[in-house]
Amino acid sequence: MEIKTFTVADLQLALLSEDFWLTKTLPITKQRALSFCQNPRAEKNDPVLLVAYQDARVVGYLGILPDKIFFNNADHKLGWLTGWWVDPSIATNGTGVILLYKALNTYRERIGVSGGSREARKVLDASQKFIALNPLKGIDIRFRFNATKTMLRKFSWMKIFRVGFKVADVLLDEIVNLRSFSWERRNSISQRLTFEYVSTVDEETGRFIEQHYHHDLTRKGKADLNWIMTCPWIVSAPQKDAASKRYYFSSVSARYYYLGVKVYAQNNEMVGFLLLTVRDDRMSVAYAHFEGRHAPTIAAAAVYHALAMDVSTLVLYDERLVKSVAGLHCPCWSTQSISRGFFLSRAFADIPMADCRLHGGDGDFAFY
Amino acid sequence: MKDKITQMLFNVLDELNQLRPREEHLKKDLGTPLAGGSGRLDSAGLINLIVLTEQKTAQELGSPILLTDDRTMSQINEVFRTLGSLADYIHLLLNEKRHG
């Protein structure tokens, strides 16, 4: 088995090569590789992809997302592990172990992990190299009942009743529409607030973010958010393409886009910025910047957009927004507490986490 | 020295087996396959073995070794093929340390 390390510069060359893309299993998609190469926090010689080859076959890979975290008045470079896969037929060959230690050694044990599968967490625990940060506690707000999806996922034999479920969904959606209409009128969002939509972060927003990100662990500024918004890993497409069938992780969704929402109060003062991710029928707030006193207003703006964009679910991880949701009396069917786990290698054990804020999009979460 | 390494590795297996279901316990035998084609350790199991071996080598043999460096990783299937091959590798590392 051979492990090849691809730096940003190597990946740029790989994008131009034909051979790299010929393997039966792809270690990365072109879309994701392009994004890796544009990462404003990555340098040309930063390793960003480790690939395990056996007889010219890809049998494992691990992506690394170079980033910076800020604490104790200094920035510290690290790599977030992302897209870690090993061919299950060689699960006892130690490929996953080699990839993990290679990443740790390459980044001088300065590694972060956001989320990860149960297997991956088991491996991280076993290595005793990582500390778990307090999980980010969020909320899943369900606006649509989605009987068809819910029931058929649980009881596939009920397919014969699909039409019945669809009719039920249409009727239930009408109830939500009525409740949404009355909620919007009651909260008079469109009278109280105005919005400006951006596909990239403009100067005004950049300055606004800089005024509000001092407690953020990753302090994502204008260049970083622009990179996320313009270099997604997932492409909106009606069906899976050939490449996505050869890559283990998500690369295509029916609907996928980012939307920057600038929120203004009546006096035309900018009071918040939301970076929304819309994937199929789900909207997440990846990054949110505002002053604490405006939390109810910004939470209302997020709910307003979820309703306007007709998504089934809104996902929030900002603690202040989550707290404010209860007071909004949203027209939803249910809410559910959720959490996101973050791990940092022990090299960062002295981080004063009580002073550091994580966002729902940190790590590699902004790209899913 | 080899006997000490073998005994230390048997102690490692005692601890490792406590983390595994009874039917997946590893036999205290130098021929026991660990990783590779006939190995029985998945990634988490192999990492547990590595961590415990590093700890026990320092505790029982008084000399810390590193089993996670690039050198070891580049020959992982040879080093961790069997308990015996791991014992040989530890012996080699300790000898290298002793002779500078």
HADDOCK unambig.tbl for C-alpha pairs under 7 A between the chains (distance, minus, plus):
assign (segid A and resid 91 and name CA) (segid B and resid 42 and name CA) 5.74 0.50 0.50
assign (segid A and resid 92 and name CA) (segid B and resid 35 and name CA) 5.42 0.50 0.50
assign (segid A and resid 92 and name CA) (segid B and resid 36 and name CA) 5.68 0.50 0.50
assign (segid A and resid 92 and name CA) (segid B and resid 39 and name CA) 5.97 0.50 0.50
assign (segid A and resid 92 and name CA) (segid B and resid 40 and name CA) 6.30 0.50 0.50
assign (segid A and resid 92 and name CA) (segid B and resid 41 and name CA) 5.45 0.50 0.50
assign (segid A and resid 92 and name CA) (segid B and resid 42 and name CA) 4.62 0.50 0.50
assign (segid A and resid 92 and name CA) (segid B and resid 43 and name CA) 6.69 0.50 0.50
assign (segid A and resid 93 and name CA) (segid B and resid 35 and name CA) 5.50 0.50 0.50
assign (segid A and resid 93 and name CA) (segid B and resid 36 and name CA) 4.23 0.50 0.50
assign (segid A and resid 93 and name CA) (segid B and resid 37 and name CA) 6.54 0.50 0.50
assign (segid A and resid 93 and name CA) (segid B and resid 77 and name CA) 6.65 0.50 0.50
assign (segid A and resid 94 and name CA) (segid B and resid 35 and name CA) 6.42 0.50 0.50
assign (segid A and resid 94 and name CA) (segid B and resid 43 and name CA) 5.83 0.50 0.50
assign (segid A and resid 94 and name CA) (segid B and resid 76 and name CA) 6.94 0.50 0.50
assign (segid A and resid 96 and name CA) (segid B and resid 43 and name CA) 5.92 0.50 0.50
assign (segid A and resid 97 and name CA) (segid B and resid 43 and name CA) 5.66 0.50 0.50
assign (segid A and resid 97 and name CA) (segid B and resid 47 and name CA) 6.81 0.50 0.50
assign (segid A and resid 98 and name CA) (segid B and resid 73 and name CA) 5.57 0.50 0.50
assign (segid A and resid 101 and name CA) (segid B and resid 68 and name CA) 6.21 0.50 0.50
assign (segid A and resid 102 and name CA) (segid B and resid 70 and name CA) 6.78 0.50 0.50
assign (segid A and resid 122 and name CA) (segid B and resid 44 and name CA) 6.01 0.50 0.50
assign (segid A and resid 123 and name CA) (segid B and resid 43 and name CA) 6.40 0.50 0.50
assign (segid A and resid 123 and name CA) (segid B and resid 44 and name CA) 4.40 0.50 0.50
assign (segid A and resid 123 and name CA) (segid B and resid 47 and name CA) 6.94 0.50 0.50
assign (segid A and resid 126 and name CA) (segid B and resid 44 and name CA) 5.93 0.50 0.50
assign (segid A and resid 126 and name CA) (segid B and resid 47 and name CA) 5.88 0.50 0.50
assign (segid A and resid 126 and name CA) (segid B and resid 48 and name CA) 5.27 0.50 0.50
assign (segid A and resid 127 and name CA) (segid B and resid 47 and name CA) 5.73 0.50 0.50
assign (segid A and resid 127 and name CA) (segid B and resid 48 and name CA) 6.70 0.50 0.50
assign (segid A and resid 127 and name CA) (segid B and resid 51 and name CA) 6.58 0.50 0.50
